[in-house]
């Protein structure tokens, strides 16, 4: 895998929570520092402002190139959550007076919680459940569309299971009915190729820190002619978002895009092979282990249930053993309730509460996976032995 410098991850820990956030690449950090040296406001007309504006334009072009878009499609945001919510609110604003939304039941809280809150204001949501492997049916989305549907929201890759959704086919179904499709691609960009033009998606959200970029910056992509209207008065980012752009973070975002563009299919296959090694070892060594979400997935994500084990206790033992993992979305990891993603797939409460998400990055090594395997097997056996006593 290509990087201009070696990233030092010599903490002695095994980091398998890349879906929460990833380590920043050295070249990304360099770009952030360089962006900080450009002290002008990109909207100013003097020389310092022109320098900043030039870097902003270059960063926009790099981001667009990586995502298969044009620069005019890309508006920078404070992250994936803002991009998702601007996408939904803008599609609703453009579709007034329509107030019906079709949404997958496995959406990230960035969209799911927003829509649940908006039902108090008269928005009606039809939730489309996935099948047992975590994939939403195109036919189910099509059947849920109505004459008063303002938008559909279906994520490209699920943050907990990594399962890829048939967004191109869903986009085509929405287009037949004149409905905008908003897609959260936060867990997809940088892991599998994303081609915004070819996807047919109207509005797309991404975040830099999921593929070794800085936290605090994302992008909202709006297709030319899409049914979308800025939900708030805005004079920046082509009228799509208000507020002075964070040039250092945006420059880092662009550098992360350039680095991710160098990943090959062989690189992605190598990450998937490590994930498969982890799953095979755990299912082979332990009884009652189930992989949640199979088939077409991003290469780095594994969601595994351990029968009879509470994931919080297992994660605590892994933490003490130097392995970082999670029990789902970082935005809801402290919730006492089971994952809405897993329960919508048909898992019972006990199985959902026993699930651990292992998410790899481009930096993960085979030695680290083997350490994680050994630590997980030992922790599960210890916990089960304590339960039997």
C-alpha positions as CSV (number, residue, x, y, z in Angstrom):
1,X,0.0,0.0,0.0
2,X,1.3,3.4,-0.9
3,X,2.2,6.2,1.5
4,X,4.8,8.9,1.3
5,X,6.0,8.3,4.8
6,X,5.6,5.5,7.4
7,X,2.9,6.1,10.0
8,X,4.1,5.4,13.5
9,X,1.6,3.3,15.3
10,X,4.1,1.9,17.9
11,X,1.8,2.3,20.9
12,X,1.8,-1.4,21.4
13,X,-2.0,-1.6,20.9
14,X,-4.0,-3.1,18.1
15,X,-6.4,-0.6,16.7
16,X,-9.5,-2.2,15.2
17,X,-12.0,0.7,15.4
18,X,-11.3,2.4,12.1
19,X,-15.0,2.8,11.4
20,X,-15.1,5.2,14.3
21,X,-12.1,7.1,13.1
22,X,-8.7,6.4,11.5
23,X,-5.1,7.6,12.2
24,X,-4.1,10.6,10.2
25,X,-1.5,9.9,7.5
26,X,1.7,11.9,7.6
27,X,1.1,13.6,4.3
28,X,-2.4,14.6,5.5
29,X,-0.9,16.2,8.6
30,X,1.6,18.0,6.4
31,X,-1.2,19.4,4.3
32,X,-3.1,20.6,7.4
33,X,0.0,22.4,8.6
34,X,0.5,24.0,5.2
35,X,-3.1,25.1,5.2
36,X,-2.6,26.8,8.5
37,X,0.1,28.9,7.0
38,X,-2.4,30.4,4.5
39,X,-3.9,32.9,6.9
40,X,-6.2,34.7,4.4
41,X,-9.9,34.2,4.2
42,X,-10.8,32.5,0.9
43,X,-13.6,35.0,0.3
44,X,-11.2,38.0,0.6
45,X,-10.0,39.8,-2.5
46,X,-6.5,40.7,-1.4
47,X,-3.4,38.6,-2.1
48,X,-3.6,36.5,1.1
49,X,-7.3,35.8,0.3
50,X,-6.4,34.8,-3.3
51,X,-3.8,32.4,-2.0
52,X,-6.3,30.8,0.3
53,X,-8.9,30.7,-2.4
54,X,-6.5,29.0,-4.8
55,X,-5.8,26.3,-2.2
56,X,-9.5,25.8,-1.6
57,X,-10.2,25.4,-5.3
58,X,-7.3,22.9,-5.6
59,X,-8.6,20.9,-2.7
60,X,-12.1,20.9,-4.1
61,X,-10.9,19.6,-7.4
62,X,-8.9,16.8,-5.7
63,X,-11.9,15.8,-3.6
64,X,-14.2,15.8,-6.6
65,X,-11.7,13.9,-8.7
66,X,-11.5,11.2,-6.1
67,X,-15.2,10.9,-5.8
68,X,-16.0,10.9,-9.5
69,X,-17.6,14.3,-9.4
70,X,-17.1,17.9,-10.7
71,X,-15.8,20.6,-8.4
72,X,-19.2,22.5,-8.6
73,X,-20.8,19.4,-7.0
74,X,-18.7,19.5,-3.8
75,X,-19.5,21.6,-0.8
76,X,-17.3,21.2,2.3
77,X,-18.9,20.7,5.7
78,X,-17.9,20.1,9.3
79,X,-18.1,16.3,8.8
80,X,-20.3,13.5,7.8
81,X,-23.2,14.2,10.2
82,X,-23.6,17.8,8.9
83,X,-23.4,16.6,5.3
84,X,-26.1,13.9,5.9
85,X,-28.4,16.3,7.6
86,X,-27.9,19.1,5.1
87,X,-28.6,16.5,2.4
88,X,-31.9,15.5,4.0
89,X,-33.1,19.0,4.9
90,X,-32.2,20.3,1.5
91,X,-34.1,17.6,-0.3
92,X,-37.1,18.2,1.9
93,X,-36.9,22.0,1.3
94,X,-36.9,21.4,-2.5
95,X,-39.8,19.0,-2.4
96,X,-42.3,21.2,-0.5
97,X,-45.1,20.6,0.2
98,X,-44.3,16.9,0.1
99,X,-43.5,15.5,3.6
100,X,-43.1,11.8,3.2
101,X,-39.7,10.2,3.4
102,X,-38.6,6.6,2.6
103,X,-35.6,5.6,4.8
104,X,-33.7,2.4,5.4
105,X,-34.0,1.1,8.9
106,X,-30.2,0.7,9.2
107,X,-29.3,4.4,8.7
108,X,-26.7,6.0,10.9
109,X,-28.1,8.2,13.7
110,X,-27.1,11.3,11.7
111,X,-30.1,10.6,9.5
112,X,-32.2,8.3,11.5
113,X,-32.4,10.5,14.6
114,X,-33.0,13.6,12.5
115,X,-36.0,12.0,10.8
116,X,-37.4,10.6,14.0
117,X,-37.3,14.1,15.5
118,X,-38.9,15.6,12.4
119,X,-42.0,13.4,12.7
120,X,-43.1,15.8,15.4
121,X,-43.3,18.5,12.7
122,X,-45.4,16.4,10.4
123,X,-42.8,14.5,8.4
124,X,-44.0,10.9,7.8
125,X,-41.3,8.2,7.5
126,X,-41.6,4.8,5.9
127,X,-38.8,2.6,7.3
128,X,-37.5,-0.1,5.0
129,X,-36.0,-3.1,6.8
130,X,-33.1,-5.0,5.4
131,X,-33.0,-8.8,4.9
132,X,-31.2,-11.2,7.2
133,X,-27.8,-10.3,5.8
134,X,-28.3,-6.6,6.2
135,X,-29.1,-5.6,2.6
136,X,-32.1,-3.4,1.7
137,X,-34.2,-4.6,-1.2
138,X,-34.7,-2.3,-4.2
139,X,-38.2,-3.6,-4.6
140,X,-39.1,-2.7,-1.0
141,X,-37.8,0.8,-1.5
142,X,-39.7,1.1,-4.8
143,X,-42.9,-0.2,-3.1
144,X,-42.6,2.4,-0.4
145,X,-42.4,5.4,-2.7
146,X,-45.5,7.5,-3.0
147,X,-46.8,10.5,-4.9
148,X,-46.0,12.7,-1.9
149,X,-42.5,11.2,-1.2
150,X,-40.0,14.0,-0.9
151,X,-36.9,11.9,-0.7
152,X,-35.4,8.5,0.0
153,X,-32.4,8.0,2.2
154,X,-30.3,4.8,1.9
155,X,-26.7,4.6,3.0
156,X,-24.1,3.2,0.6
157,X,-22.3,1.0,3.2
158,X,-23.5,0.3,6.7
159,X,-21.3,1.5,9.5
160,X,-21.9,-1.5,11.8
161,X,-21.8,-4.4,9.4
162,X,-20.1,-3.0,6.4
163,X,-22.8,-4.4,4.1
164,X,-23.0,-2.5,0.8
165,X,-26.4,-1.4,-0.3
166,X,-27.7,-1.5,-4.0
167,X,-27.7,2.3,-4.2
168,X,-27.3,2.5,-8.0
169,X,-30.4,0.4,-8.5
170,X,-32.3,2.3,-5.8
171,X,-31.2,5.6,-7.4
172,X,-32.7,4.4,-10.7
173,X,-36.0,3.4,-9.0
174,X,-36.2,6.9,-7.3
175,X,-35.5,8.7,-10.5
176,X,-38.4,6.9,-12.2
177,X,-40.7,8.5,-9.6
178,X,-39.0,11.9,-9.5
179,X,-37.7,11.4,-5.9
180,X,-34.3,12.5,-4.8
181,X,-32.0,9.9,-3.3
182,X,-29.8,11.0,-0.4
183,X,-27.0,8.5,0.4
184,X,-24.6,8.4,3.3
185,X,-21.3,7.2,1.9
186,X,-19.3,8.0,5.0
187,X,-18.2,4.3,5.5
188,X,-17.8,3.7,1.8
189,X,-15.4,6.4,0.5
190,X,-11.8,5.4,0.7
191,X,-12.7,1.7,1.1
192,X,-14.3,0.9,-2.2
193,X,-14.4,3.0,-5.4
194,X,-17.0,5.7,-5.3
195,X,-18.2,7.2,-8.6
196,X,-20.7,9.9,-7.9
197,X,-21.5,10.6,-11.6
198,X,-22.1,6.9,-12.4
199,X,-24.1,6.2,-9.2
200,X,-27.2,8.2,-10.1
201,X,-27.4,9.3,-6.5
202,X,-28.6,12.9,-6.1
203,X,-27.0,13.9,-2.8
204,X,-24.0,12.2,-1.2
205,X,-22.3,12.6,2.2
206,X,-18.7,11.7,3.0
207,X,-16.3,12.4,5.9
208,X,-12.5,12.6,5.8
209,X,-11.6,11.0,9.1
210,X,-13.0,7.6,8.0
211,X,-10.1,7.2,5.5
212,X,-7.1,8.7,7.3
213,X,-8.1,12.4,6.9
214,X,-8.6,14.9,9.7
215,X,-11.7,15.0,11.9
216,X,-14.0,18.0,11.5
217,X,-14.4,18.0,7.8
218,X,-16.7,16.3,5.3
219,X,-18.4,17.0,2.0
220,X,-21.9,17.2,0.6
221,X,-22.1,16.3,-3.1
222,X,-25.2,17.6,-5.0
223,X,-25.8,16.4,-8.5
224,X,-26.4,19.0,-11.2
225,X,-30.1,19.5,-11.5
226,X,-30.9,17.5,-8.3
227,X,-34.0,18.3,-6.3
228,X,-32.2,20.0,-3.5
229,X,-32.4,23.5,-2.0
230,X,-30.1,25.0,0.7
231,X,-32.2,24.7,3.9
232,X,-30.5,27.8,5.5
233,X,-29.4,31.1,4.1
234,X,-25.8,30.6,2.9
235,X,-23.2,32.7,1.2
236,X,-20.3,30.1,1.2
237,X,-19.8,26.9,-0.6
238,X,-21.8,27.9,-3.7
239,X,-24.7,28.9,-1.5
240,X,-25.0,25.5,0.1
241,X,-23.5,26.1,3.5
242,X,-22.8,29.2,5.7
243,X,-19.5,29.9,7.4
244,X,-15.9,30.5,6.6
245,X,-14.3,27.3,5.2
246,X,-11.7,25.5,7.4
247,X,-8.9,25.6,4.9
248,X,-6.4,23.5,6.9
249,X,-8.9,20.7,7.4
250,X,-10.1,20.9,3.8
251,X,-6.5,20.7,2.6
252,X,-6.0,17.6,4.7
253,X,-9.2,16.1,3.3
254,X,-7.8,16.6,-0.2
255,X,-4.6,15.0,0.8
256,X,-6.5,12.0,2.2
257,X,-8.4,11.7,-1.1
258,X,-5.1,11.7,-3.0
259,X,-3.7,9.0,-0.8
260,X,-6.8,6.8,-1.0
261,X,-6.8,7.1,-4.7
262,X,-3.5,5.2,-4.8
263,X,-5.1,2.2,-3.2
264,X,-5.4,-0.7,-5.6
265,X,-7.8,-3.6,-5.8
266,X,-5.0,-5.8,-4.5
267,X,-4.7,-3.4,-1.4
268,X,-8.4,-3.8,-0.8
269,X,-8.2,-7.5,-1.2
270,X,-5.4,-7.7,1.3
271,X,-7.5,-5.8,3.9
272,X,-10.4,-8.2,3.2
273,X,-8.1,-11.2,3.6
274,X,-7.1,-10.0,7.1
275,X,-10.8,-9.5,8.0
276,X,-11.6,-13.0,6.8
277,X,-8.6,-14.4,8.7
278,X,-10.1,-12.9,11.9
279,X,-13.6,-14.2,11.2
280,X,-12.4,-17.7,10.3
281,X,-10.2,-18.0,13.4
282,X,-12.9,-16.9,15.7
283,X,-15.6,-19.1,14.2
284,X,-13.2,-22.0,14.1
285,X,-12.0,-21.8,17.7
286,X,-15.2,-20.8,19.5
287,X,-18.7,-22.2,19.6
288,X,-21.6,-19.8,19.2
289,X,-19.9,-17.2,17.1
290,X,-21.9,-15.6,14.3
291,X,-20.8,-13.1,11.7
292,X,-23.6,-10.5,11.2
293,X,-23.8,-9.1,7.7
294,X,-22.2,-11.2,5.0
295,X,-21.9,-11.1,1.2
296,X,-21.0,-7.8,-0.4
297,X,-19.2,-5.7,2.2
298,X,-16.6,-3.1,2.4
299,X,-13.3,-5.0,3.0
300,X,-12.5,-3.7,6.4
301,X,-15.6,-4.4,8.6
302,X,-16.6,-7.4,10.6
303,X,-19.5,-7.6,13.0
304,X,-19.4,-10.7,15.2
305,X,-21.8,-12.0,17.9
306,X,-20.5,-14.2,20.8
307,X,-23.4,-16.2,22.3
308,X,-23.8,-15.8,26.0
309,X,-21.4,-12.8,26.2
310,X,-22.2,-9.2,26.8
311,X,-20.2,-7.1,24.4
312,X,-19.4,-4.4,26.9
313,X,-17.6,-7.0,29.2
314,X,-15.8,-8.5,26.2
315,X,-14.7,-5.0,25.0
316,X,-13.4,-4.2,28.5
317,X,-11.3,-7.3,28.5
318,X,-10.0,-6.6,25.0
319,X,-9.1,-3.1,26.0
320,X,-7.1,-4.4,28.9
321,X,-5.3,-6.8,26.5
322,X,-4.4,-3.9,24.2
323,X,-7.1,-4.4,21.5
324,X,-9.4,-1.5,20.5
325,X,-12.8,-2.5,19.1
326,X,-16.4,-1.4,19.5
327,X,-19.9,-2.6,19.8
328,X,-21.3,-0.5,16.9
329,X,-21.6,3.1,15.9
330,X,-19.3,5.4,17.9
331,X,-22.2,7.9,18.0
332,X,-24.3,5.4,20.0
333,X,-21.8,3.0,21.6
334,X,-22.8,4.0,25.1
335,X,-26.4,3.2,24.6
336,X,-27.9,0.5,26.8
337,X,-30.1,-0.6,23.9
338,X,-29.2,-3.2,21.3
339,X,-28.1,-2.0,17.9
340,X,-31.1,-0.9,15.7
341,X,-29.1,-2.2,12.7
342,X,-28.8,-5.7,14.1
343,X,-32.4,-5.9,15.4
344,X,-33.7,-4.7,12.1
345,X,-31.9,-7.6,10.5
346,X,-33.9,-10.0,12.7
347,X,-31.3,-10.6,15.5
348,X,-32.8,-11.1,19.0
349,X,-31.8,-8.8,21.8
350,X,-29.3,-11.2,23.4
351,X,-27.5,-11.8,20.1
352,X,-27.4,-8.1,19.2
353,X,-26.1,-7.2,22.7
354,X,-23.3,-9.7,22.3
355,X,-22.0,-8.2,19.0
356,X,-18.6,-6.6,18.6
357,X,-17.4,-4.6,15.6
358,X,-13.9,-5.1,14.4
359,X,-13.0,-2.5,11.7
360,X,-9.5,-2.5,10.1
361,X,-7.6,0.3,8.4
362,X,-5.0,0.3,5.7
363,X,-2.4,0.2,8.5
364,X,-3.6,-3.1,10.0
365,X,-1.1,-5.9,9.9
366,X,-1.4,-9.7,10.0
367,X,0.5,-9.7,13.3
368,X,-2.0,-7.3,14.8
369,X,-4.9,-9.5,13.6
370,X,-3.3,-12.6,15.1
371,X,-2.9,-10.7,18.4
372,X,-6.6,-9.7,18.3
373,X,-7.6,-13.3,17.5
374,X,-5.6,-14.6,20.5
375,X,-6.9,-11.9,22.9
376,X,-10.5,-12.4,21.8
377,X,-10.5,-16.2,22.1
378,X,-8.9,-15.9,25.6
379,X,-11.4,-13.2,26.7
380,X,-14.5,-15.2,25.5
381,X,-13.3,-18.4,27.1
382,X,-12.6,-16.5,30.4
383,X,-16.0,-14.9,30.4
384,X,-17.9,-18.1,29.6
385,X,-16.0,-19.9,32.3
386,X,-17.0,-17.3,34.8
387,X,-20.6,-17.6,33.8
388,X,-20.6,-21.4,34.2
389,X,-19.2,-21.2,37.8
